[in-house]
Amino acid sequence: EQTLAAPLLASASLFGFYLVLQYTDLDLRAFLRAYFGLVALACVSGALTEPARSLAPGDLGEPDRVVDLPRWLLKDGEGEQVSLEYAPSDLGALALALALVAYSSAHPSDWALANVVTVSVAAELMSVISLGSFGASAALLGGLLIYDAFWVYASPAVVGANVMVTVATSEQFNGPTKLLFPSAHPEVMPFSIL
């Protein structure tokens, strides 16, 4: 059920962004920049943590520090204390991730770094998704194929515009959600988008 809901939720999000871009004067840039910045920071930091731990000299890579998270962060505010364990090298990974994400956000034309951030987000998301079975994986991929084909090829006939291209090429929707490659025809479009 969750696997089949993913393409539907993705469709609702994509079409919602399209409607906001087309029919309102609402500027989503600040909200999306903050949201995607936090997501990218968490994902790039997560991708850099293990390499930083393995390269750190001595005990700097050992997760021996503990921070107790406040109980109000828990769903019901009750239950066992939740603790976060970290190594000193994790702080270096976080600082490097912050620098990479900030630079990538400030220089969107640096397509190679933007792609590194995007791949980090994709890898982190794939690491937290557990589909459980081949059937669930096949259902998810089949649903995402239909989602992609509809919004790229069928949306012009249904909506009157290519929803996927409109959202993907919008200046407001600029985040680690697409891979960019220099275009063969930069006068038409500076980047090819995947």
Disulfide bonds with the S-S distance in Angstrom:
none
